[in-house]
């Protein structure tokens, strides 16, 4: 039965029919997996934002190389845009999977994901004043 309210217990189905927890061991391993994936989400977001910043987009304005770049050229700017786009896609997929995991309505899963996002933000995205100029597109955990 699918829960429609927040509940606490070890019996959870996460994302796939085959990912079911029926013992405390499998439940705790699933909590650890959700925590690690949420932390990894913040790590990838940090890489994507830094790539965007160091390629010149995060500082405002466009560079001369961007204006002269052909749409499908193989220069540095185009490679950076492709890598940034792939990172955005992977990060979006992970974010939506985390959101769907939270929609299992299990309190432990919710806490593990929020705690993982918090620790990931602390470790990878709150370095200090030198990074205050980095522009963040969205603070949403799933976009």
Secondary structure as UniProt FT lines:
FT   STRAND          12..13
FT   TURN            17..18
FT   STRAND          20..21
FT   HELIX           24..54
FT   TURN            55..56
FT   TURN            58..59
FT   HELIX           64..68
FT   TURN            71..72
FT   HELIX           76..102
FT   TURN            103..104
FT   HELIX           107..124
FT   HELIX           129..131
FT   TURN            132..133
FT   TURN            141..142
//
